[in-house]
Amino acid sequence: MSAPRVIQSQPLTRAAFAPFGDVIETNGAASFPINAGRTERFHALAAVETLGEDADAIISIFRGQPLEPLLIDLMERHPKGSQAFMPIGNEPYWVVVAPPGEFDPARVQVFYAKPGQGVNYHAGTWHAPLLPVNRDADFLVVDRRGPGDNCDTVDLAPPVRPE
């Protein structure tokens, strides 16, 4: 196996992540009061995409484990729908992405997601599987259910190591 390609991570911000999807967080988001003023609603932080006939949106919980060693050798994409991940708990995680279309390893980017930040990958965006930084972590996931193949994968050679 060849030496991993080290990619410097960048902070996860709405502007930097926009080509790949949406950042889901309350920090800096517009809100308004509901429920007689007892609840603050941060409205429409991300849009769910479910492409294709008989498709619908579902909510699941995924439990991710950190990689030891931290070498990413697989990327995936979901061409028929978006996929949102919202951490449940206080664990940071890595977000490794590449633009939709034909996979280009030179265009892989790495983001460091702080606790409380979620992501919504646009349909077709390449991304690594869940990558908690320190320990197992649970994520609320909103994605597509329906007929058709909705998961393409590509092997990375050399692998990628976030920094």
C-alpha positions in Angstrom: 0.0 0.0 0.0 1.3 3.4 -0.9 1.7 6.2 1.7 -1.6 8.0 2.5 -2.3 11.4 1.0 -2.6 13.8 3.9 -5.3 16.4 3.5 -5.4 19.4 5.8 -8.8 19.8 7.4 -10.7 23.1 7.4 -13.4 24.3 9.8 -16.9 23.3 8.8 -18.7 26.5 7.7 -21.8 27.0 5.6 -19.9 28.9 2.9 -17.0 26.4 2.6 -19.3 23.3 2.6 -21.9 24.8 0.1 -20.7 22.9 -3.0 -21.3 19.6 -1.2 -24.4 20.2 0.9 -25.7 22.1 3.9 -24.3 22.6 7.4 -27.0 21.9 10.0 -26.5 24.0 13.1 -28.2 26.8 15.0 -25.2 29.1 15.2 -25.8 32.0 12.9 -29.1 30.5 11.6 -32.3 32.5 11.3 -35.0 31.6 13.8 -38.4 32.6 15.1 -40.5 31.9 18.1 -43.3 29.2 18.1 -45.4 27.5 20.8 -46.5 30.7 22.5 -42.9 31.9 22.6 -41.6 28.8 24.5 -39.7 27.3 21.5 -37.3 28.8 19.1 -37.6 27.3 15.6 -34.5 27.2 13.3 -36.4 26.7 10.1 -35.4 24.8 7.0 -31.7 24.3 7.8 -31.5 21.7 5.0 -33.7 20.4 2.2 -34.3 16.6 1.9 -33.9 15.3 -1.7 -35.6 12.1 -2.6 -35.3 11.5 -6.4 -37.1 8.8 -8.3 -40.5 7.2 -8.3 -41.8 5.8 -5.0 -39.1 7.4 -2.9 -39.6 8.9 0.5 -37.5 10.3 3.3 -36.7 8.2 6.4 -35.1 8.9 9.7 -32.5 6.4 11.2 -29.8 6.4 13.8 -26.3 5.3 12.7 -23.5 4.5 15.2 -20.1 5.2 13.8 -16.7 4.1 15.1 -13.4 5.9 14.8 -10.9 4.5 12.3 -7.7 3.2 13.9 -5.5 4.1 12.1 -7.2 7.1 10.5 -6.9 6.1 6.9 -9.8 6.5 4.5 -9.8 4.1 1.6 -13.4 4.3 0.5 -15.8 7.0 -0.6 -19.5 6.7 -1.5 -22.3 8.7 -3.0 -26.1 8.5 -3.1 -27.2 9.6 -6.6 -31.0 9.4 -5.8 -31.2 11.5 -2.7 -29.5 13.7 -0.1 -28.2 12.2 3.2 -28.2 14.3 6.4 -26.2 13.5 9.5 -26.8 15.2 12.9 -24.7 14.1 15.8 -26.4 13.0 18.9 -24.0 13.9 21.7 -20.8 15.9 22.0 -18.4 14.2 19.7 -16.5 15.9 16.9 -16.2 14.1 13.6 -14.4 14.3 10.2 -16.3 15.1 7.0 -14.4 14.0 3.9 -16.1 14.9 0.6 -15.6 15.4 -3.1 -17.9 17.1 -5.6 -20.7 15.2 -7.5 -19.9 13.7 -10.9 -17.0 11.5 -11.9 -14.9 10.9 -8.8 -11.7 13.0 -8.8 -9.3 12.1 -5.9 -7.5 15.5 -6.4 -10.8 17.3 -5.3 -11.2 15.5 -2.0 -11.6 18.0 0.9 -11.7 17.4 4.7 -13.7 19.3 7.2 -13.6 19.1 11.0 -17.1 19.2 12.4 -17.6 20.4 16.0 -20.2 18.9 18.3 -23.6 20.4 17.4 -22.8 20.7 13.7 -24.6 18.4 11.2 -24.2 18.0 7.5 -26.6 17.3 4.6 -24.9 15.9 1.6 -26.5 16.9 -1.7 -27.5 14.0 -4.0 -24.4 12.6 -5.7 -21.8 14.2 -3.4 -19.0 11.8 -2.7 -18.3 11.3 1.0 -16.5 9.0 3.4 -18.5 6.8 5.8 -19.0 8.2 9.4 -15.8 9.2 11.0 -16.1 10.1 14.7 -12.8 11.5 16.0 -12.5 10.1 19.5 -15.0 7.4 20.3 -18.2 5.7 19.0 -20.9 8.2 18.2 -24.5 8.2 17.2 -26.0 10.3 14.4 -29.6 11.0 13.5 -29.7 10.3 9.7 -32.3 11.5 7.2 -32.1 9.9 3.8 -34.0 8.3 0.9 -35.7 5.0 0.9 -37.0 3.6 -2.4 -36.3 1.4 -5.4 -33.1 1.6 -7.4 -29.4 1.5 -6.7 -28.6 4.5 -4.5 -25.1 3.8 -3.3 -22.0 4.0 -5.5 -18.5 3.4 -4.0 -15.0 4.0 -5.0 -11.7 2.7 -3.5 -9.0 5.3 -2.7 -5.5 4.4 -3.6 -3.6 5.9 -1.9 -5.9 6.3 1.1 -6.5 9.7 2.6 -5.6 10.8 6.1 -7.2 13.9 7.6 -5.1 16.2 9.6 
